[in-house]
Amino acid sequence: MLSTLSAVSALRGLRDSLRFVVWQPFAISLGLDMGQVGGLESLMDMTRLALEPALGVVSDARGRRNLVVLREALIVGAGVALLLAHSWHLLFLSCLLVGASMAFYSVWNTVIAESTAGSSLGFIYSLTSSFYTGAGLVGTIAAGYVADAYGFGWAYVAVIAVGVLSLGIVVLRLPETMAGEKRRVDLTRTVAAPFKALIPPRELVGFYIAMALDSVAFGVGLRLLNGMLAEGYGYTPLMIGLYSAVMTATMALSQVPVGRLADRFGYRNCLFLSQVMASLTLGMMVYSKTFEWVLAANLVLGLATAFWVPSEQAWIAENVDPTERAQSLGSYSTFRGLAGLPAPIVGGILFDAYGFNVPIALNIVLALVDAAVILILVREKRPVSSS
């Protein structure tokens, strides 16, 4: 089972990185400004938020496997739309399909959690994330090179090919992980799920607040980095691919040992450290936008992300009711996403009006505030090692 999870994670990392590196520069090449690019980023979020809580309810009732199959099919459709796009219309459709595929994120995390011993959650999340980021390293470099040498279209051909391969593995190899019998979907709970997500469980309020603030902080700044550097400083897809590869390589090399540290020393402590390190990274890019400086900053960012991803995933998976895990993870993801929904639009508008430094500086301030919030409001469920 672990080999299947790792293979799908690797292919998803390759596919996502191919799309991620080139899509903002591609949108700019079609004549969109950064405010409009930010709007499309928010559209992806909005689509995910509208679907994810309901998909959690459906998954807890009907199982995980078929929903993961649908996720893989949607991202193939998004690649086809990007390949055929010559105006904003199909770009808009591709963002809807990407957002819909992202709505299955909590279902996938539930598959991982149900295939894992509870004491090793941080390690297993970090292991699958390492396969994701390791394959993403190849994708980031390849996407930039292919887009520069042969055009954006060939990068999207690669997205489609990898997506089809991942879909095939899921169909042939992924078992159902939900224990117990399938049951009828409760339509009332399904419809009410997005609204229920607005009210976090009392015992999780502190974590929800901290993660929502993180969503706002990085949505307004770092999420638009590729487009802002392309538009404002002439970065090519190859340059974006190279600095993204440095970040991805750091993540891939550090994620497994960091996951073990998170299991031992506490997920909260790793989340705090990640925010401080990410703020340092952003400060480096405010100081200088030269390629060498941005490259170095992304090396630090890769380590910060390695601390964040398994810690966030493991904390929430460990602190929700296992019998409603997919719904709970979907509700959490929706709350977090709703908080940050306007952030890319705001960041794009700030860039168009004031340039690179203003949205990035705002990101830094909010991230440092969030680091303090994590220490104050987030609690560990179990004792952590002091040595």
Long-range contacts (C-beta under 8 A, 24 or more apart in sequence): 1-115, 1-175, 2-115, 2-124, 2-127, 4-169, 4-173, 4-174, 5-111, 5-112, 5-115, 5-128, 6-127, 6-128, 6-131, 7-131, 7-169, 7-173, 8-166, 8-169, 8-170, 8-174, 9-128, 9-129, 9-131, 9-132, 9-135, 10-131, 10-132, 10-134, 10-135, 11-135, 11-162, 11-163, 11-165, 11-166, 11-169, 12-132, 12-166, 13-131, 13-132, 13-133, 13-134, 13-135, 13-136, 13-139, 14-135, 14-136, 14-138, 14-139, 14-162, 15-75, 15-79, 15-139, 15-159, 15-162, 15-163, 15-166, 16-132, 16-136, 16-139, 17-135, 17-136, 17-137, 17-138, 17-139, 17-140, 17-143, 17-244, 17-248, 18-139, 18-142, 18-143, 18-155, 18-156, 18-158, 18-159, 18-162, 19-78, 19-79, 19-82, 19-98, 19-143, 19-155, 19-156, 19-159, 20-140, 20-143, 20-226, 20-244, 21-139, 21-140, 21-143, 21-144, 21-147, 21-155, 21-226, 21-237, 21-240, 21-241, 21-244, 22-143, 22-144, 22-147, 22-152, 22-155, 22-237, 22-240, 23-82, 24-224, 24-226, 24-227, 24-230, 25-147, 25-152, 25-226, 25-227, 25-230, 25-235, 25-236, 25-237, 25-240, 26-82, 26-85, 26-91, 26-147, 26-152, 27-91, 27-227, 28-227, 28-230, 28-231, 29-152, 30-85, 30-86, 30-87, 30-88, 30-91, 32-88, 32-91, 33-231, 33-348, 33-352, 34-224, 34-227, 34-228, 34-231, 34-348, 34-349, 34-351, 34-352, 35-345, 35-348, 35-349, 35-351, 35-352, 36-88, 36-348, 37-224, 37-227, 37-344, 37-348, 38-224, 38-344, 38-345, 38-346, 38-347, 38-348, 38-349, 39-344, 39-345, 39-348, 40-91, 40-92, 40-95, 41-95, 41-219, 41-223, 41-224, 41-344, 41-345, 41-348, 42-341, 42-342, 42-343, 42-344, 42-345, 43-92, 43-95, 43-96, 43-99, 44-95, 44-96, 44-98, 44-99, 44-102, 45-99, 45-337, 45-340, 45-341, 45-344, 46-99, 46-341, 47-95, 47-96, 47-98, 47-99, 47-100, 47-102, 47-103, 48-99, 48-100, 48-102, 48-103, 48-105, 48-333, 48-337, 49-103, 49-194, 49-334, 49-337, 49-338, 49-341, 50-103, 50-194, 51-99, 51-100, 51-103, 52-102, 52-103, 52-104, 52-105, 52-106, 52-330, 52-333, 52-334, 52-337, 53-193, 53-194, 53-196, 53-197, 53-327, 53-330, 53-331, 53-334, 54-190, 54-191, 54-193, 54-194, 54-330, 55-103, 55-104, 55-106, 55-107, 55-326, 55-330, 56-106, 56-107, 56-193, 56-326, 56-327, 56-328, 56-329, 56-330, 56-331, 57-185, 57-186, 57-189, 57-190, 57-193, 57-326, 57-327, 57-330, 58-185, 58-190, 59-106, 59-107, 59-110, 59-178, 59-326, 59-327, 59-330, 60-178, 60-323, 60-324, 60-325, 60-326, 60-327, 61-182, 61-183, 61-184, 61-185, 61-186, 62-182, 62-183, 62-185, 63-176, 63-178, 63-182, 64-107, 64-110, 64-111, 64-114, 64-176, 64-177, 64-178, 64-326, 65-170, 65-174, 65-175, 65-176, 65-177, 67-104, 67-107, 68-104, 68-107, 68-108, 68-111, 68-170, 68-174, 69-167, 69-170, 69-171, 69-174, 70-104, 71-101, 71-104, 71-107, 71-108, 72-101, 72-163, 72-166, 72-167, 72-170, 73-167, 74-98, 74-100, 74-101, 75-101, 75-159, 75-163, 76-160, 76-163, 76-164, 76-167, 78-159, 79-156, 79-159, 79-160, 79-163, 80-160, 82-152, 82-156, 82-159, 83-153, 83-156, 83-157, 83-160, 103-330, 105-333, 106-326, 106-329, 106-330, 106-332, 106-333, 107-326, 107-330, 109-313, 109-317, 109-329, 110-177, 110-325, 110-326, 110-329, 111-174, 111-177, 113-317, 113-322, 113-325, 114-177, 114-178, 114-179, 114-325, 115-177, 118-318, 119-263, 120-263, 121-263, 121-313, 121-314, 121-317, 121-318, 122-259, 122-260, 122-262, 122-263, 122-267, 122-310, 122-311, 122-314, 123-256, 123-259, 123-260, 123-263, 123-310, 124-259, 125-259, 125-309, 125-310, 125-313, 125-314, 125-317, 126-255, 126-256, 126-258, 126-259, 126-260, 126-262, 126-306, 126-309, 126-310, 127-255, 127-256, 127-259, 129-251, 129-255, 129-259, 129-306, 129-309, 129-310, 130-251, 130-252, 130-255, 130-256, 133-248, 133-251, 133-252, 133-255, 134-248, 134-252, 136-248, 136-252, 137-245, 137-248, 137-249, 137-252, 140-241, 140-242, 140-244, 140-245, 140-248, 141-241, 141-242, 141-245, 142-241, 143-237, 143-241, 144-236, 144-237, 144-238, 144-239, 144-240, 144-241, 144-242, 144-244, 145-238, 145-241, 147-237, 147-238, 147-241, 148-236, 148-237, 148-238, 152-237, 155-237, 193-327, 193-330, 193-331, 194-334, 196-331, 197-330, 197-331, 197-332, 197-334, 197-335, 197-338, 198-335, 198-338, 200-331, 200-332, 200-335, 201-328, 203-319, 204-316, 204-319, 204-320, 204-332, 205-377, 206-373, 206-376, 206-377, 206-378, 206-379, 207-315, 207-316, 207-319, 207-377, 207-378, 208-332, 208-335, 208-336, 209-373, 209-377, 210-271, 210-370, 210-373, 210-374, 210-377, 210-378, 211-312, 211-332, 211-335, 211-336, 212-335, 212-336, 212-338, 212-339, 212-340, 213-339, 213-366, 213-369, 213-370, 213-373, 214-275, 214-336, 214-367, 214-370, 215-336, 215-337, 215-339, 215-340, 215-343, 216-339, 216-340, 216-343, 216-366, 217-343, 217-362, 217-363, 217-366, 217-367, 217-370, 218-278, 218-340, 218-343, 218-363, 218-367, 219-340, 219-343, 219-344, 219-347, 220-343, 220-344, 220-346, 220-347, 220-350, 220-359, 220-362, 220-363, 220-366, 221-282, 221-347, 221-359, 221-360, 221-362, 221-363, 221-364, 222-278, 222-282, 222-301, 222-360, 222-363, 223-343, 223-344, 223-347, 224-344, 224-347, 224-348, 224-351, 224-359, 225-285, 227-348, 228-351, 228-356, 228-359, 229-289, 229-294, 229-356, 231-351, 232-289, 232-351, 232-355, 232-356, 233-289, 233-356, 235-291, 239-291, 242-295, 243-291, 243-294, 243-295, 243-298, 244-298, 246-295, 246-298, 246-299, 246-302, 247-298, 247-299, 247-301, 247-302, 247-305, 248-302, 249-302, 250-298, 250-299, 250-300, 250-301, 250-302, 250-303, 250-306, 251-302, 251-303, 251-305, 251-306, 251-309, 254-302, 254-303, 254-306, 255-306, 255-309, 255-310, 258-303, 258-306, 258-307, 258-310, 259-310, 259-314, 262-307, 262-310, 262-311, 262-314, 263-314, 264-384, 264-385, 265-384, 265-385, 266-380, 266-384, 267-311, 267-312, 267-314, 267-315, 267-318, 267-380, 268-311, 268-315, 268-374, 268-375, 268-378, 268-379, 268-380, 269-384, 270-307, 270-308, 270-310, 270-311, 271-307, 271-308, 271-311, 271-312, 271-315, 271-374, 271-378, 272-371, 272-374, 272-375, 273-304, 273-307, 274-304, 274-305, 274-307, 274-308, 274-311, 275-304, 275-308, 275-367, 275-368, 275-370, 275-371, 275-374, 276-368, 276-371, 277-301, 277-303, 277-304, 277-307, 278-304, 278-305, 278-308, 278-367, 279-364, 279-367, 279-368, 279-371, 282-360, 282-363, 282-364, 282-367, 283-364, 285-356, 285-360, 286-356, 286-357, 286-360, 286-361, 286-364, 289-356, 315-378, 318-381, 318-382, 319-381
